[in-house]
Amino acid sequence: MTTRVRTGEVRGGVGESTSRSDGIPKTDGTYTYSSDLHMDRMLFGATLRSPHPKARITKLDIGPAVAMTGVHAVLAGDDVPGRNAFGLETADQPILATDLVEYWGQAVALVAADDPEIARRAVEAIGIEYEVLEPLTDPEDADARDSVFHRARCRRGRQDVSGAVVVEGYYEVGMQDQAPLGTESGLAIPDGQGGVDLHIATQWTHVDRDQIVAGLGVEEDAVRVHHAGVGGAFGAREDVSLQIHLCLLALYTGRPVKMEYSRAESFVGHVHRHPARLWMRHEADHDGTLRRIEARIIIDGGAFRSTSDSVVGNAVYHAAGPYRCDSVSVDGVAVRTNNPPCGAMRGFGAVQACFGHEAQMDKLADALGMDRVELRIKNALRRGDPMATSGQVIDTSAPVIEILEKLRDMPLPPANRSDDPRLLPGGTGLTTSRPMVRRGVGYAVGLKNLCFSAGFDDYSEARVAITPFGVEVHTAAVEVGQGLGMACAQIARTVLGIEDVVVYYDDTSQIGSAGSTSASRQTQMTGGAVMEAARMAREIALQRGGGDELDGEGVWKDGILVTPMEDLVGRENIEYHTRFHHPETYAPDENGQGDLHVDFAFAAHRAVVDVDRELGLFRVVQVDTVQDVGFMINPRSVVGQIEGGTMQGIGLATLEEIVVEEGVIMNPTFTDYLLPTFLDAPPIEIEVIEEPSSFGPFGAKGVGEPPTVSSTAAVVAAIRDATGLELNRTPVRPEHVALASR
Amino acid sequence: MRVQMTVNGEERVCDAKGSESLLFALREHLRLTGSKGACEQGECGSCSVLLDGELVCSCLVMAVDAHRSEVVTVEGMGGAELHPVQKALIDAGAVQCGFCTPGFVVAAAALLDENPAPSSDEMREALAGNICRCTGYGAILRGLETLVGDR
């Protein structure tokens, strides 16, 4: 028997900023993204898309394309063997349109050919004619005509309450693109037995699989969806794009088929952040106590449903912000138009709501003659309070007051006394001179529900195996770059006391669903599943090994190694497979009341912006933030999520909008859809509050979305502060500032 | 047309069509997929390579124009060990989805070759042609700053 002293805490456990296992391949170019996949004899797919936002297909002649040398398949809607429909929550969108096309860029036909150029030319050779119809593109018009996906409402408390001071406002949020750098791409490989293996950049392999098998009309086990390298997601990959198309082409041709969208095609290939219009009314006592909140919200779902029902629900439940108020009325509607379909993007309805409620809070503070932060602190939601909209009692950490106080106390950047053009609005264009520049400071605070809500059966499966070669963690969760793999490995290390952990991303046939990489949920859900499976594996190990402690050397009892690892698992691995559910949530009643959400996270931003009022130019000088994170499993990754999410919010405030005119996207390129560059990126100072969540591994909360919720509102508030303008629309464009009436 | 290039020190030949970009030739003909395509317009820098020592967006260079040129891609940046830029980005947590990373590695290495001790503002300006959607650029800057920290 060996007697040695245990070495103590395992390296690479929770709380450490470990390095990602894919870091080296991602920096030396060897990491395989879905667009890098290659197989001998593979064909290239391409898509014929509607050039009209609404039209009837009057003729479709695939003959000229079929006749081309190098073309192996041309498929139309009639060739879909199963259900010609898909959709994340409701299957309402044709895989290939057969009669009507209902948005610009809707898929009509598919080609597979020997190379991408032939495929592109074959798409052009398809003979198609349309009867052009009048598109419905105005969301208020759609509401009036009851062209609606979903209406959501909240009524809480007495409805006849009023306050001494009243402010009203109307706000608009533009359509933002997730713009992941990797466009949609994948490779489908037929298995020769009527099935197919799809390698794809996605956010949720199992829900892709379910939609694919319905479209192909095959059994569930005929399709295996494999998680290929993902070049960013942010919601854009939650809906099916080319998944079913690829599988159709592969099964038809019997050959591997690859597709990769161009950037322009990507803009019509995925759903976007819903543009929103919000009307809000806030009433308060003279001391600032909120008495009444009313809101009406329209979001434009575009032509197909996607997650519009849930997004408008979220906008409604987040409409009051992280504040206490006992008299609330909110009506939301997701309308159906012939605009580009919208769905999930980081923040999911809470971003739009926050832009409205935070502008209102500033207005209210000004009307009361109160400090803007002080008003927020006075009304801040605390643990144990009912949520203003749903009435759900907040039983998770809710450090809103602490967040605001901390943020207010962070040092402001020094005044700019330099004439260096790089530090002035407009940059090296040399258009601004320093005396014309005014500085503004804006605050915003928001909240975001974590994980899936409203009674959805939200779960994640994980399998943990202790083997002679180390620990294996198996999951179908998708690592989109956020660092989930690291977090899972860290959790397993800490629970098991074993450093050697490898995370395997299983395909859909190997393990059950992990749910979507969205809703800031994977750290808590798949992290929770890994923790549960690891704990059980540890229990089995202690029993089998006859001891009270486990580490990489084996099982110990009273400080003595009683069962070395080779004896513990030499003949048989220790495995535990679990399906982890979060505490139950419930659908709302007819007044939108109930325990809808399992958890929330809170964050606030303070933006400092320099503005040249005459020219309408602005420069974001600095953005500081404080976020409620529960517990940081990997602090460096948490910082990465906060910085990146904040930047996307700054983008929505200053640059990013898909411009749609009569249903047509006017700027489907990175030349015209402007993303923040290094020069647009301000320093971001970050503080976190670690107060454990009510559930989740080690008290961790999801951290991906909160930074996107309040950053946009803070930046626009700062521009308002510098200019005194109302600026009720985001993104703010130079003309909104320069041409505004004084 | 037959295009002959020295790629990462090796003589390579491919048969490129007139319309094909250098990026396409590298990725599809030579199977060097480290350089990424994300915008096809020279806006995002994901396809950055060195062409006869000059930093270019390989999506904007015709493959036939690279005939008899020397090309260095991300695959040719490190040797037996990682290039210091690669290591700095990993250590700083500057890699998330990583799709922009090869372009940043090539562009940052080119900057440091030209100016071994750039200021932070010079780094930001030099890398303004490379878009990152995940990190907000903070970790990239912190990583690169470690490479000039001793000056």
Interface residues (C-beta under 8 A of the other chain):
Chain A: S17 S19 R20 D22 G23 I24 K26 T27 D28 G29 T30 Y31 T32 Y33 S35 D36 H38 E117 A179 P180 L181 G182 T183 V230 G231 G232 A233 F234 E260 S262 R263 R422 V480 G481 Q482 G483 R636 S637 V639 G640 E643 G644 G645 T646 M647 Q648 T669 F670 T671 L675 P676 T677 F678 L679 A681 P683 I684
Chain B: K17 S19 R27 R31 L32 T33 G34 S35 K36 G37 A38 C39 E40 Q41 E43 C44 S46 T73 V74 E75 M77 G78 L82 Q86 K87 L89 I90 D91 G93 V95 Q96 C97 G98 F99 C100 T101 P102 V105 D121 M123 R124 E125 L127 A128 G129 N130 I131 C132 R133 C134 T135 G136 Y137 G138 A139 I140 L141
